[in-house]
Amino acid sequence: MSPAAELTKSIVHVAGYSSCGFYKRAASVVASLSLLFPHRIEVVEHEFATRDAYREWLIHDANFRQAVSGAAGRAGNLRASNHASSPFCWLASGTECNADIVTEFIGGCDDTLDWCRRFAQPPAANESSSEPAQMTPDGHTPSHPYEYDLLVLGGGSGGLAASKEAAAHGARVAVLDYVKPSPAGSTWGLGGTCVNVGCIPKKLMHTAALLNYQQKVDQPHYGVNVSESQTEEWMGMSQDNADAPHSWGILKNNVQNHIRGLNFKYRVDLREKEVTYLNMLGKFKDAHTVETVDKKGNVGSITASRFLIAVGGRPSPLDCEGGELAISSDDVFSLENDPGKVLCVGASYISLECAGFLKGIGKDVTVAVRSILLRGFDRECADLIGEHMRHEGIVFKEEVVPKKLVKTEGGRIAVTFSNGDVEEYDTVLAAIGRTGDTSKLGLENVGIDVNPKNAKIPAKLEQTCTPNIYVIGDVMDGCPELTPVAIHAGKMLSRRLFAGSTAPMDYRNVCTTVFTPLEYGTVGYSEDDAIAEFGKENVEVYHKYFIPLEWSLSPSRSESQGFCKAIVYKATRKVLGLHYLGPNAGEVMQGFGTAMKLGCKFEDITETVGIHPTTAEELTTLSITKASGADAKASGC
């Protein structure tokens, strides 16, 4: 049984007549499993008073077995049409006796007992967690008449990875990439959001903030850059440094120079991999033709057998009077002028990351929060991040939104909030969400409808409702907005399309890190989601607070602490989620992500010998449960 099946609730229907011993046995075994695993299995019995009444329902007037076997698209249900004995057992998506919701026909008594054995058996260590991908035929043939085997719309991380993988398997591939300026006028080069206005500049500016904060509150207590006269003045003790001057111009220029170097490398890499790069906008004319427009306005067209949409998303604009005065994450990393006093609008990870690095390099930062921080992440961890940011001096305006932005005579922006407060800022940064960049793709010409809430494209196995048009990355509805996800999905899709692979992309248990001042690494379920899915009585939470050793010499870090927890399914000891707050969160969580993907149990982690002294080691020493009420603060080394 796969790890997915291990955690998915199964609704088992058992039908038979009351005097049938085989019916009673099958129903009894399934009922026993439902008592042991109430959040993984539910039994629904359909008991008939006599054998004749049962057969009337199964075979004659109601002919339930024929309804099950004739239901379209359910592999294996054809066996049902020949089943005439008691019991008759099946899986369904609900508790009603309705053939339309049958998901799988199990069989009779012996079949049901075999199903129960498989259900209760732990998965083998090397068992695959994925079924082969069943793609809809898209009409592609090696002898097609089109210019390219694959045309990729979008030159971000996912699109580039998919294009190079496809070319490596012999496909003729082209990439269309053209950056539409942001409302504030920002543009960038090849590589997409991550490289130009996302992960890369964010991490570099986060690093600047960490270095700046370390020189103030850590370095002097380690004796770094402490002069002899300071030692005498401090009488052998140590003190925090004063705020050091910071040059926004130098940081911005060096970050942008690094990005331009990456842009050039990507173009060279495409050429070396024999992928055609076209700096053009694309719009579908039909399922095999895209109309192109270059930067000079020249119009053309390109044909291809298959298409991959990898255009990503763009920041949602601030919807209020004067909202056009706000910038977004598309603009902040290339600002010519020092951002000065900043208002970050939104409580998303993008907003909090930007607020964190701006405060870390010495800016006056306020965050306007409509409801809660980091919606979708673990609530306890999100609250701890908020406490840490407040301690570092970031101001949070709770339960407010901007209602009006006005440019003042002095060049600042006066913001009127929903509670009536008015305050002036040098920069207003809106980070309230992202929408798919699909409005000008001409999807209506190829029969593709987007989700009206976010303009993203629905897909199954990255295949849209138009079979030869595929989608990956942030523009795919329901896909985690993470660069490595887009890269991996793009590579795996290209292998399925051009190398005969049947392996699907696994979107479960994907690690991510939020680069707030207190970094947050996570994989798997949040505590709240695990409880909602499996029931509080079936979930055990192990947690721990700790002081990272590298923070221990700094008095200013006295109110700062790290935190970690593991969320465990009691019945199997399977780890449902891991969460870590502390230094180097991404580096810490990456290895645990592999363990999670392999279906690790809690004892697999705690029986691993830790590396001492490290913060990652704290996860291997978890022992205190929340339910115990015991103090979760670490003691000793």
Summary of the structure (lengths in Angstrom):
residues: 637
radius of gyration: 28.9
end to end distance: 40.9
largest distance: 101.8
contacts: 2101
relative contact order: 0.10
helix: 35%
strand: 23%
